[in-house]
């Protein structure tokens, strides 16, 4: 019996990536529920509160990552409306 199984490792990496994506989506959902984000998917508008913007804009990389995660969440919401 071999301890190294490439298929199992690939499956674990895929599940890990899915969990990371779900965490990012849940963070954006929580921010929206707290009133720090307002997103209207139908008209494709996003309003970010000043508090949240100032928190992330201190570092350019954090701000870019935040906007990337927000875009991923937006695509997720659009796909949910499509179903």
Backbone as a ProteinNet text record, in pm:
[ID]
protein_1_A
[PRIMARY]
XXXXXXXXXXXXXXXXXXXXXXXXXXXXXXXXXXXXXXXXXXXXXXXXXXXXXXXXXXXXXXXXXXXXXXXXXXXXXXXXXXX
[TERTIARY]
84.3	0	88.6	56.2	134.3	68.7	151.3	100.4	79.8	141.9	131.9	36.3	-74.2	-174.7	-201.9	-155.4	-170.7	-316.9	-403.8	-545.1	-607.7	-573.4	-627.6	-574.2	-446.1	-386	-451.3	-476.4	-541.8	-684	-754.1	-889.5	-888.1	-790.6	-779.4	-748.2	-661.4	-628.7	-751.1	-829.4	-950.7	-1050.7	-1068.1	-1158.4	-1108.4	-977.8	-919.6	-946.8	-932.2	-960.3	-1108.5	-1194.3	-1338.1	-1372.6	-1310.7	-1336.2	-1288.1	-1173.4	-1123.1	-1220.7	-1272.7	-1367.3	-1495.8	-1544.1	-1666	-1645.8	-1526.6	-1497.5	-1501.9	-1443.7	-1442.5	-1584.5	-1665	-1804.2	-1880.8	-1857	-1929.4	-1886.5	-1760.5	-1714.6	-1786.2	-1795.1	-1864.6	-2012.7	-2073.1	-2214.2	-2233.9	-2143.7	-2152.7	-2136.1	-2044.7	-2025.6	-2151.6	-2217.9	-2340.4	-2450.8	-2460	-2562.3	-2538.9	-2413.8	-2381.9	-2399	-2426.1	-2449	-2323.6	-2212.4	-2088.4	-2076	-2155.2	-2160.1	-2305.9	-2329.9	-2461.1	-2437.5	-2500.4	-2479.1	-2614.4	-2632.9	-2751.3	-2705.4	-2729.8	-2678.4	-2745.8	-2875.7	-2948.2	-2897.2	-2871.5	-2821	-2668.4	-2604.6	-2457.6	-2393.1	-2441.6	-2386.5	-2335.8	-2223.9	-2164.9	-2133.9	-2177.6	-2146.5	-2071	-1950.1	-1864.8	-1863.8	-1889.4	-1892.8	-1754	-1752.7	-1626	-1539.8	-1601.3	-1527.1	-1452.8	-1520.7	-1460.5	-1353.9	-1380.4	-1284.4	-1154.7	-1166.6	-1047.1	-966.5	-1036.4	-968.6	-883	-935.2	-862.6	-768.4	-794.1	-712.6	-577.2	-551.9	-422.7	-309.8	-341	-241.4	-296.9	-221.9	-269.4	-298.8	-216.6	-238.1	-367	-391.5	-515.6	-637.6	-631.3	-741.9	-768	-661.8	-675.9	-736.8	-690	-745	-892.2	-926.5	-1065.4	-1153.1	-1110	-1188.8	-1200.2	-1095.5	-1100.6	-1202.6	-1200	-1296.3	-1438.5	-1454	-1585.1	-1636.2	-1548.6	-1586.8	-1628.4	-1556.2	-1590.8	-1728.2	-1754.6	-1883.4	-1994.9	-1967	-2064.5	-2101.6	-2002.1	-2026.5	-2107.6	-2077.6	-2152.4	-2299.2	-2325.5	-2462.4	-2536.4	-2467.3	-2529.9	-2565	-2477.1	-2504.9	-2622.6	-2634.9	-2748.4	-2880.3	-2879.7	-3000.4	-3035.3	-2932.3	-2954.2	-3018.4	-2994.6	-3051.8	-3195.2
-117.5	0	123.6	216.5	337.9	452	531.4	644.7	765.8	763.2	876.9	841.1	908.9	885	1017	1031.8	1160.8	1200.1	1104.3	1137.3	1191	1129	1173.7	1312.7	1335.8	1466.9	1574.1	1544	1639.4	1669	1566.8	1585.9	1674.1	1651.4	1731.9	1877.5	1901	2037.1	2105.9	2032.2	2088.1	2126	2039.2	2068.2	2186.6	2197.3	2309.6	2441	2442.5	2562.3	2599.1	2498	2524.6	2584.5	2534.4	2587.3	2731.7	2762.4	2900.2	2993.2	2947.4	3028.3	3049.2	2945.8	2958.3	3051.8	3048.9	3142.6	3286.7	3311.8	3447.2	3493.5	3404.1	3437.4	3466.6	3387.2	3409.1	3540.5	3578.8	3706.2	3821.9	3818.4	3924.6	3927	3810.4	3804	3865.3	3835.9	3894	4045.7	4095.6	4240	4306.8	4238.8	4292.8	4294.1	4188.7	4181	4284.4	4321.2	4421	4563.4	4578.2	4709.9	4779.1	4708.5	4769	4763.1	4677.3	4665.8	4670.1	4736.4	4729.9	4686.2	4575.4	4522.8	4498.1	4558.4	4535.7	4461.9	4332.2	4248	4281.7	4309.4	4334.2	4458.4	4565.8	4687.5	4695	4592.7	4581.2	4700.4	4728.1	4837.3	4783.8	4839.9	4805.1	4934.4	4942.6	5057.4	5003.8	5055.4	5013.1	5125.3	5092.1	5195	5255.4	5379.4	5448.2	5371.5	5318.5	5244.4	5126.4	5051.2	4933.8	4974.3	5078	5123.6	5171.2	5248.7	5299.4	5184.1	5083.7	4969.5	4894.2	4877.1	4801	4885.7	5015	5098.2	5134.3	5097.4	5124.5	5052	4939.5	4858	4824.3	4853.3	4832.8	4685.2	4595.8	4452.7	4404.7	4451.1	4412.8	4464.9	4588.3	4647.6	4569.1	4533.6	4454.9	4318.3	4253.5	4124.2	4135.9	4242.2	4264.1	4280.5	4361.1	4381.7	4253.7	4173.4	4045.4	3953.1	3947.6	3864.6	3915.8	4046.2	4105.9	4071.5	4072.9	4036	3889	3801.8	3660.1	3641.7	3717	3708.9	3757.7	3863.3	3918.2	3815.1	3747.2	3642.8	3529.2	3494.8	3390.8	3431.6	3556.5	3604.2	3603.7	3642.8	3639.7	3497.4	3403.2	3263.9	3209.7	3254.5	3212.6	3264.3	3386	3440.5	3365	3318	3244.4	3108.2	3051.3	2919.9	2935.6
0	0	0	-88	-100.6	-22.8	43.5	117.6	27.6	-88.8	-178.6	-291.3	-295.9	-398.2	-469.6	-594.4	-662.9	-685.1	-706.7	-727.9	-600.3	-489	-360.9	-326.4	-353.9	-326.5	-413.2	-539.6	-628.7	-580.6	-533.3	-481.6	-356.8	-268.9	-147.6	-181.2	-279.4	-320.9	-381	-458.3	-517.6	-407.9	-309.5	-198.8	-116.8	-100	-26.8	-99.8	-230.6	-309.5	-302.1	-304.5	-293.9	-157.9	-53.3	80.8	92.7	33.8	35.1	-36.5	-150.5	-225.2	-144.7	-80.2	0.4	119.2	179.4	288.7	240.3	124.4	68.7	36.8	-16.9	-47.5	80.4	184.8	310.6	376.3	363.1	418.5	349.1	216.9	143.8	179.1	196.1	235.3	372.9	465.9	600.6	596.3	514.7	502.1	447	354.8	299.7	406	484.1	587.6	697.8	721.6	822.7	771.2	642.9	586	538.2	530.6	482.9	330.8	269.4	124.1	80.5	-30.5	-93.1	-236.2	-273.6	-407.4	-472.5	-589.2	-669.8	-794.3	-796.6	-904.3	-1036.6	-1033.5	-1158.6	-1230.5	-1157.7	-1221.7	-1219.3	-1163	-1157.5	-1086.6	-966.4	-885.9	-753.4	-712	-583.3	-509.6	-385.2	-300.8	-179.4	-159.8	-48.8	54.1	180.2	284.6	303.9	352.1	376.5	475.6	578.8	681.4	620.8	539.1	476.1	375.3	298.1	197.9	263.1	371.2	440.2	499.5	551.6	612.6	510.8	390	288.4	204.2	191.8	103.8	163.8	287.2	347.6	277.5	217.8	149.1	10.7	-93.1	-229.3	-257.5	-206.9	-231.4	-163.9	-41.1	28.8	-45.7	-95.5	-169	-297.4	-369.3	-491.9	-461.6	-355.6	-317	-279.3	-207.1	-168.3	-291.3	-387.8	-508.8	-591.1	-592.5	-662.3	-596.7	-463.2	-391.3	-411.3	-414.5	-437	-576.1	-673.2	-809.2	-814.7	-744.3	-740	-675.1	-568.3	-501.4	-593.6	-669.3	-762.3	-868.6	-923.4	-1023.5	-962.1	-837.5	-767	-754.1	-716.1	-701.5	-835.4	-942.5	-1074.3	-1114.8	-1084.5	-1120.4	-1038.8	-913.6	-831.4	-888.5	-941.9	-1003.5	-1132.1	-1201.9	-1324.6	-1302	-1187.2	-1158.7	-1118
[MASK]
+++++++++++++++++++++++++++++++++++++++++++++++++++++++++++++++++++++++++++++++++++

